[in-house]
Amino acid sequence: MPYVVTEQCIKCKYTDCVEVCPVDCFYEGDNMLVIHPDECIDCGVCEPECPAEAILPDTDGRAEEWLEMNRQYAAAWPNLNRKKPAPADADAFKGVPDKFKTYFSDKAGSGN
C-alpha cells in the first residue's frame, strides 16, 4: 500500500514530506511532487507532514486516480531527497480545487 501525491500539491510543492521520507521516493516536477509507488515502503510518515494535505494512502478511494500518474512522473522526473523552500505563492494555492486541469505542468523540476 504505497502513498500517492494528489493535485493538492500542484502550485504548493511544500517539501516537508521529502525531509522525513526514509527511502527517498519523492520526485520533483516543475510545480508538484510525486511518490514512486514501487519505492514507497508504506511507512506513512510523509502524510501528516504535508501542509496541503496532498498525500493519501492508495487505499483511500480518492487516491486511485493518482497512482498511475505518480508512477509515470516518478519515472520521468528527478529524485528529490532534501527540503527546499516552497514557492512564494504556495499558501495562496493551498486548498484550491481542480488544480490539475488548470495548473499541472509535466515539466521536470530541478531535483537535488
Sequence and secondary structure as in RCSB ss.txt:
>XXXX:A:sequence
MPYVVTEQCIKCKYTDCVEVCPVDCFYEGDNMLVIHPDECIDCGVCEPECPAEAILPDTDGRAEEWLEMNRQYAA
AWPNLNRKKPAPADADAFKGVPDKFKTYFSDKAGSGN
>XXXX:A:secstr
  EEE GGGTTT   HHHHH SS  EEEBSS EEE TTT     SSGGG TT  EEETTSGGGHHHHHHHHHHHH
HS B  S     TTHHHHTT S HHHHH   SB    
